[in-house]
Amino acid sequence: MSESASGVQGMSVASAFAGMRSVTPVVFRAGCPDCRGRFELTASALRLAIGASSRTTFYSFTCPDCGASVRKPAGERIVELLTGGGVSTLRLHSTL
């Protein structure tokens, strides 16, 4: 049987997305504590590390203005926004 559970038969990925023009990339506003620069970053410019506690959960990026490495704490809401926006996530595991 070639019909799927949704009742669509023989649809390709190309035909499913044929009407879409483009997708606006997600951008995040950020600031640098070193140079006080304010800017927008794409998901690929950010990294998120999720640890066992709030002290070990943070996001980081390189300031596009001064080149400083920036690391900021990430609470639950920030984690939700960054993961939903496609930011690369590293889960830190504790060693016993």
C-alpha positions as CSV (number, residue, x, y, z in Angstrom):
1,M,0.0,0.0,0.0
2,S,1.6,3.3,-1.1
3,E,-0.8,5.6,0.8
4,S,0.5,7.0,4.1
5,A,-1.5,7.4,7.3
6,S,-2.3,11.0,6.4
7,G,-3.9,9.9,3.2
8,V,-1.3,11.7,0.9
9,Q,-0.2,9.4,-1.9
10,G,3.1,9.8,-3.8
11,M,4.1,13.3,-2.5
12,S,7.7,14.1,-2.7
13,V,9.6,16.5,-0.5
14,A,10.1,18.9,-3.4
15,S,6.4,19.1,-4.1
16,A,5.5,19.4,-0.4
17,F,7.7,22.5,-0.1
18,A,7.2,23.9,-3.6
19,G,5.1,26.9,-2.4
20,M,7.7,28.0,0.2
21,R,9.8,30.9,-0.9
22,S,12.4,31.3,1.8
23,V,12.7,31.1,5.6
24,T,13.9,34.1,7.6
25,P,16.8,33.0,9.8
26,V,16.4,33.3,13.5
27,V,18.6,36.0,15.0
28,F,19.4,36.7,18.7
29,R,20.2,40.0,20.2
30,A,23.4,40.0,22.4
31,G,25.8,42.3,24.0
32,C,29.5,42.2,24.8
33,P,30.5,43.1,28.4
34,D,34.1,44.0,27.2
35,C,33.4,46.5,24.4
36,R,29.7,47.2,25.2
37,G,28.8,46.4,21.6
38,R,25.2,45.5,20.8
39,F,24.5,43.2,17.8
40,E,22.4,40.3,16.4
41,L,23.8,36.8,16.0
42,T,22.5,33.8,14.1
43,A,22.1,30.5,15.7
44,S,25.4,29.2,14.2
45,A,27.3,32.0,16.1
46,L,26.1,30.8,19.5
47,R,26.9,27.7,21.5
48,L,24.8,26.4,24.4
49,A,26.1,24.1,27.2
50,I,23.6,22.5,29.5
51,G,25.0,21.3,32.8
52,A,23.6,19.6,35.9
53,S,22.9,23.0,37.6
54,S,22.2,26.6,36.7
55,R,25.9,27.3,37.5
56,T,27.0,25.0,34.7
57,T,24.4,26.0,32.1
58,F,25.6,28.8,29.8
59,Y,25.7,30.1,26.3
60,S,28.8,31.5,24.6
61,F,29.8,33.4,21.5
62,T,32.6,35.5,20.1
63,C,32.0,39.2,19.9
64,P,31.9,40.3,16.3
65,D,33.1,43.8,17.3
66,C,36.2,43.1,19.5
67,G,36.7,39.3,19.2
68,A,36.3,38.6,22.9
69,S,35.0,35.2,24.0
70,V,31.8,35.8,25.9
71,R,30.1,33.4,28.3
72,K,26.8,34.2,29.9
73,P,24.5,32.1,32.2
74,A,21.4,30.6,30.6
75,G,18.3,30.1,32.7
76,E,15.4,27.9,31.7
77,R,13.8,30.5,29.4
78,I,17.1,31.3,27.6
79,V,17.7,27.6,27.1
80,E,14.2,27.2,25.6
81,L,14.7,30.1,23.2
82,L,18.1,29.1,22.1
83,T,17.3,25.4,21.5
84,G,14.0,26.4,19.7
85,G,16.1,28.7,17.5
86,G,18.5,26.0,16.4
87,V,21.5,26.8,18.5
88,S,24.0,24.0,18.8
89,T,23.7,22.4,22.2
90,L,26.2,20.4,24.3
91,R,24.9,18.5,27.2
92,L,27.5,18.3,30.0
93,H,27.5,15.1,32.0
94,S,28.7,14.9,35.6
95,T,31.2,12.2,36.5
96,L,30.6,10.2,39.6
